[in-house]
Amino acid sequence: MKLYLLKYQVWLLAILSGLLMGMAWPVNGFTPLIFISWVPLLIIDIYIRRNPALFSRGAIVLYAYVSFIIFNLYTTWWVAYSTLAGGLMAFLLNSLFMAIVFGFSHIVDRKIFGEKAGFFTLIFFWLSYEYLHMNWELTWSWLNLGNVFSEHPNWVQWYEYTGVLGGSIWILAINLLLFRGVISFIDNKKMQLKSRLRSSSFHLFLAIVFLFGPIIYSYQIISNLSQKEVNSLNVLIIQPNIEPYEEAYMTSSNMLVSNILNITRKNLQLETELIICPESSIERSMWESSIEQYPAVDSMRRFLNLHPNISILFGASTRRVLEEDEEVLPYAQSFLNNPDKYYYRYNTALFMRSNKPIEFYHKAKLVPGVERMPFGAILKPIEKYAIDLGGTSGSLGVSTEPVLFNIKPNAFVAPIICYESVYGEFVGNFLNQSPSFIAVITNDDWWFDSPGYKQHFSYARLRAIESRRSVIRSANTGVSGVIDFKGEVLQSTNFYEKTAINASIPLNNIWTYYAKNGDYLGRLSIFMMGILFLVFVSRVMIKTSNK
């Protein structure tokens, strides 16, 4: 055995891995660190598999947990601003999931490949984890590895084919190649230095090719890109800057709308065709069946009557009473005075046009523990303890189908509400070959002036690349702005600023490979993980039968 570590050195490697991951993360990180961040953890992995007698069962999960909890705390500490208990739960659970996946990959790989270490199994297990973590009730995909490149869109223009999971493969592959080079060098200490360097140079060469190849290809894509604009739309983006913890609830709906309309009138242009307002523009919950009767909505309606060529997209909390024969799902609420009658609560995007009925889209990707209690049928009794974060909390209803709002002939907008913008496949489901753009309406002031709102804005740049659509963000405060189809920021606002942006938005009808096929890399990884697991089970059964 050539590699030798003291116990404290193993702990230091675990800590180093977590720090490197965190120090690479946007928006202020040094991104290239991500390509070496897993190497210390992989060294721990090989050391444990070579020296099982020195470690207790499950030690790899413990060391990985240290790495991942440092990573989570370093990058998303700001979640605790909204609620300390909820933030701690997010850190502990997300880190645990990551550590378990890494540990499971270690066990399967060791059983199949022994000390030789296949290690490519880690790619399949990790991608399966990221994909599944995007599609279950405890979803929290903020730290999917491919998100790390959001401040460097020119490196990852190929996301239009792979989505962020392609970035995760890129990161893991380079880390694995560098790790193999390090181990090859360490394992040959008795050889001359020149021979040791030669033995590890092949892996280093491959790592360099894998590092710069995708970047060169990305710049080639940029050089060949052209804006296939079918039409354009003149948009006014509103940032009302309402403090969400107290001011939003102490201010009447009429005053909230009056503030929006005052900003609108000051910035309105003759060419304006669409006004975009943020999530929860109206904090008070409204019944959808009588939506036109609310004074705040009436104020908007009167404004539209004066400007019949303008549409308005805005966010609000709404409710809908269930029909008599409608299925009562776990997130339904019952009336206090009539327990047999139910309604749904929604975080809603509303679309208004002059002399047209209001259209609704209900947020479908809900924040677990905030907007819906995970596994509601089981945990319904503790729903009242849901974290109050985002204006509308508790268990909410959802739209079951994506919605495109038709602004004018050959002009559509895909309404994405807040947290939904983190999910590439989900956003892609809104798109087809219709000329359109993406509008993200959000409220990012829950995390104050921290990296949280900056990361949220930055991730939207990846959605633009994946879909080759312009992305418009209207934030209550945070960063409102305009992002082009290459992920470049064209306009943006400052934090805690009451302002508006006028922009002419290209409407593309490009339908990228990724928008059509979604996270196919994740589904393929699940298939490969299943095969590896079957091999693992067969090895265990053969060993057991031979005893």
N, C-alpha and C positions, 0 to 999 in steps of 0.2 A: 504494500500500500504506500503510494508516494505522497499523497496529500495528507497533511497532518494539521489539525486545528485544536486549539484549546477551547474550552467551553465559552469563555468570555469573548473569544474571537468569533464564535458562531453567533452569539448575540449581537456583536458589533456588525456582522455582515447583514443580519436581519434588519437592524436599524438603518444601515446604509442603504439597503434596497428601498425601503419605504421613503427615506429622505430624497433619494434620487428621483423616484417617481413623482413625489410632490414638487420638487424643484423644477421639474420639466413642465409642469402644468400651466395652461393659460390662466390669467392673461399676462402675468409678469414672470413666468418661468423661462428657463433656458431650454427650449424644446429638445435639442440634440441629446440631452441627458437621458431621455426616455429610451434611447437605443442601447444604453449600458445598464439601465436601472434594474433589470432582472438578473443580471449576471451574479451578484452576490447571493441572491436567493437560490439560484441554480447550483452554486457551489455548495451551499448548505444541503441541497437535495442530494447531490452525488456523494457528499461526505457521509450523510446518514445512511444511504443505501449500501455504502461500502463498510460501514461500521455499525451495524444494527445493535450490537451488544452494548454500545456506549450510550444508547438512547432508549427511552421508554417508548412504548407504542403510542403513536399519535404525535410524536415530537415534531414532525414536519409541519403539522397543522399549527402547533403552538408558535413555531418560529415564523411561519408564513403569516399568522395572525398579527404578530408584532409588526411585520413589514406593512401589511395592508391597513392596520389601524392607524399607523403613522401617515400613510398615504391618504387615507380618508380624512383624518383630522387636518392635515396640512392643506388640503385642497378645498374642503367643504365645511370648515369650522364655523362659517357664517350662518349655517343652518340653525345653530343654537341661539341666534338672535331672536328667532320667532318663538322658540320654546326650548328651554334647556333640556327638559326630559325627552322631548321628541327628537332633538338633535343627537343626544347621547344614544338613543335607541337606533337612529339611522346609522351612526358611526359603528356601533357595536355589531348590528346585524349585517350591514353591508360588508364589513371587514370579515365577519365570520363566514359569510357565503363565499367570499373570495378565497379564504384560507382552506375551506373544505374542498373547493374545486381543485385547488393546487395540490392538496393532500391526496385527494382521490386519484388525480393524474399520476402522482408519485407512486401510489400503491399499484395501480394497473400497469404502469410502465415498468416498474421493478419486477413484477411477476412475469411479464412477457419477455423483457429484454435483460433482466438481471443487472449486473454492474456495468454492462456495455452502454446502457441507457439509450433508448430510442429517442426520447425527449420530444420528437415531433408530436407525440401524443398530447403534449401540453397545448399545442395549437388547437387541436380538435376539441379538447375539453374546455379550453378557455372561450373559444368562439361559441361553443354550445351554451356555456354559461351566460355569455353576454346576450345571445339571442333569446334564451329562455327568460332571462332577467328582464327583457323588454316586453315580455308577453305573459306575465302572471300578475297576481294581485298585489304582490309586494315589490313591484317594479321600481327601480331607482337606477337609471342608466346614465346618470350624470358623469360617471367615471369610466364609461366604456373607453378603452385605450385609444381608439381611433379619433376621439374627440380632441386629443392633445394637439392636433395640427390646425385647430380652428383659427389661430393667428397667422398661419402660413398657408393660405389657400393655394398659392402657386406651387406648393409641393404635392398637392393631392387632387389635382384636377381630374385624375382617373377615378375619383369617387363617383363620377357619373356612371361608372360601370359596377363598382363594388360596394359603395356606401362606406360607412365608417368601419365596418368589419374588415374591409380590405386593409385599412390602416392598422387594425389590431394584428392581423397576420404579419404585416410588414415589421412592426415593432418586435413581435415575438421571434420571428425568423432571424432577424439580425442579432438579437440578444442570444439566441441559441447558438448561432454560428460563432459569435465572439466567445461565448462560454466554452465551446468545444476547442477553440484556439487556446484559451487560457489553460484548460485542463491538459491539453496535449503538451503544452510547454512545461507545466508543473510535473506531469507524470514522467518526464524524461530528464530528471535532474542529473543522472549519472552520465548523460551524453554531453558532448561539447556544446558550447553556446550556439555555434553556427548550426549544428544539427538540430538542436532544440527549436531554434527559430524556424528552420526549414519545416519541421514537423507540424508547426502551428500556422505557418504562413498560408497554407491552402485555405483554411477556414477564414483567416483574416481577409484573404483575397475575395472569397465569396461574399463575406460581409460587406466589403466595400462595393462590390457589384450590386448587391441587393439594396444597399443604401442609396447609391447615386442613380441606379437605373430608373427607379420609379420617379425620381425628381426630374431627371432629364426628359423622360416620357411626358411628365406633367407639363413642362415648359413647351414641349412639342405640341401638345394639345392646345395650349394657350395660343401659340402662333397660328394654329389652323382654325381657331374659333372665330365665328362671326355671329353677330346678333341677328338671328332670323326673326326679325320683328314683323308681326302680322299687323299690329295696330299699336296704339299707345293710349294712355289714360292719364289725365291730369288729376293728381291726388293731393289732398290737404291732410297732413298727419298732425293730430292734436296730442300734446302732452300737457294735461291739466295740472299736474303736480299737487295732488291732494294727499296729505299724510294719512295712511290707511288705518293706523291703530286707534286714533281718536277723532281726528278732524272729519274723516269720511262718515263716521257714525253720528257725529254731532251736527253735521250739515244736512239740511233737508235735500231730498231728491231734486226739488225745483232749483235750489241754489247750485247743486252740482251740475245740472244741465245748463243753468244760466251761465256758469263759469265757462263751460265748453263752448256755448254759443257766442259768448263775448270774445273768446280767443279766435273762434271761427270768423266772426265778422271783421276782426282786425286784420286777418290774414287771407281772407277770401279773394280769389281772383276771378276774372270773367271766364277763364277757361276751366275752372275747377269742376270736376265731374263726380268726384267721390270724396267724402270726408270720413276719415278713419279715426275712431276714438278708442281708448283702451278698455281692457277687461274691467268689469265692475264699474263702468262709468256711472251707473245708477246703483247705489248700494242696497236700497230697499227692495225686497223681493216683491215681484208683481205676478199676478195671475195671468196666464197667457190668454185665457178665454175672454178677458176683459182688458187686454193690454192697452187699447186705444183710449180707455177712460182715465188713465193716470195722467195727472197734470204735466209731469215731466215729459212723457211721451207726446202729449198734446203740444207742448212747446216745440218739440222737434218737428212735429207734423206741420205746425204753422210756419216754421222756418222753411220747410220743403215746399209748401204751397207758394211761398214767395220766390223760390228758386227751383222750379219744376225740373230742371235738367241735372239736378244734383241728387246723389244717393248718400245715405249715411250708414256706416257700419259701426256698431258700438256694442259694448258688453254690459250685461246686467244679470242680476239674480232673478230667476223666474220660477213659477210653479205651474203644474198642470194636474188637474183632477183626473183620476183613472176612470175609464169607461166602466160600465157595470160588468161587462163580460171580459174585461182585461185582466191578464195574469198579474197577481200581486207579487212582485219580486222583493227580495230581502231589504233593499234600500228604500222601499216605499214608506211613507210616513202616514200615520192615521190621524184623523181629526180628533181633537180632545172631546168635542161635544158629540161626536159620531164615530166611535171606534171601528165601525164596519165600513167606513168610507176612507179611501186612501188618495194620496197625491204624491207626485214626485217633485223634488227640488232640483234645479239645474243651475250650472254656470253656463250662461248662454251668450252667443253672438247673435245680435238682431240686425236685420238688414231692412232699411226703409227706403222706399221710393215714393215719389209724389203720386197720389191717387192709386196706390197699390197696397194690398195687404202686407203686413209685416211678416217677414220670413225668419225662421229660427234655425240655429244650429246649436246643439247642446254638447258641451265639452265631453269627449269620449275617453280621453286618456287622463284619468284622474290621479291626483297625488295620494298615495296610500297613507292612511292615518290622518289625512287632512280633509280630502273631499270624499273619501269613501273608506269605511272600515274594511280592511282586507278580510276575505272569507266571511262575508256578511251574514250568511245563514248561521254560522257558528258563533261569531263574535258580536252579533247584534246587541246583546245586553250591555256591552261596554262602549257602544257607539257614542254615548254622551261625552266620553273622554277624548274624542277626536281633537286633534290639534287645530286651533283656530288660526289658520294661515291662508290668506288669499281671498278674504271677503266672504266667500261662500264655503262653509265647512260642514262637516258631518257627511253622511252617506248621500251622494247625489245620484240622480239618474243620468243617462247618457243617450246620445244619438247612436243608432246602430249602423248608420250608413254615412259616409262622407258627403259633404254638401258643397256645391259651387254656387255662389250667388251671381246671377246674371245682371250686370250693371247696364249694359246696352248691347246691341247686336255685336257678336264676336268680341265680347269683353266680359271676362269672368274673374272672380276673386275667390281664392280658397281661404276660408277663415280658420285660422289656427289659434287656439287659446292657450297662452302661457306655456305650461309644462309640456304640452303636446309637441312643441317645436324641437324638443330633444330627440324625437323619434323619427328617423329618416324614412323607414318603410311606411309608417303611419302617415306622414306628410305626403309621400308619394301616392298613397291611395286616393288622395283628393284630385289628382291630376290625370288628364287624358290629353287628347290632341286638340282640346279647345284653347284658344288664345287666352292666357290667364297669367296671374301672378299670385304670390302668397302674401297674405296679410297676417301678421302675428300681433294679436292684441294681448297685452300683459300688464301686470302690476308687480314691479320688482322692488318696491320700497320696503318690503317685509324684512329685508336683510340689511337695511341702511346702506351707508356708503362702504361697501365691502366688495370682495371679488365676485360675489354671487351674481349680481346683476350684470357685471361685465362678462362673466363666463356665459351667461344666458344669451346675451347679445352676440357674443363671439360664435357660439354654436350655430346660430342662424346662418352664418356664412357657409357652413357645410351643407345646409339644406339647399341653398342657392346652387351650389355645385352639383349636388345629387340630382336636382330636378331641372337645372338650367333655366330656372325662373328667377325673376327679380323677387326679393323678399323685402317687405315693408314692415317695420315694427312701430306700433303705437304703444308706448308705455305710459302708465300713469305718471311715474317718474322712473328714472333709470337711464336707459338709452333708447330713444326713438330714432329711427333712421331709415336709410335706403341702402340696400345691398344689391349689387348687380349680379348677373347670371354667372360671373366668374368668382363670386365670393368677395369682391372688393367693396369696401364701404365708400359710398358716394357722398352721403350726408349723415350727420348724427348730431344728437343734442347732448347737453351736459346734464349731470345729475342735479336734482333739486332745481330744475329750471321750468318755469311756466312758459311754454313756447309752442310753435308750430312750424312745420316744414311743408313747403310747396315743392312738388316734384312731378316730372313727366315720366311715367312708368311704361317701359316696353312690355307688350303682351306677346309672349312666345307660345308657340304650339309644339315645341320640341317635346318628345316623350322619350326620355333617356332609358337606357337599358336597365338602370337601377330602378327608376320609377315604375317600369313595367314588371320587373321581377322581384323587387324588394330584397330582403336579406336572405337571398338564396345561399350565400356562403354559410350562414348560420344553420340553415336546414341541412346542407351537405355535411356540416360538422357533426350534427346530431346523428346522422346516418353513420358516419365514420366512427364516432364515439360508441355507437351501438355495436358495431363490429368488434371494436377493441374490447368492449365489455364482455362480449360473447367469448372471445379468445381467453380473456382473463378468467371467466367462470369455468371454461373447459379445463384450463391449466389447474385451477384449484381442485376441481373434481377429480382429475387424473392423479394429482398428488395425494388427495385424500384416499382414493381407492387403492393406491400403492402402499399405503401404510399397513 
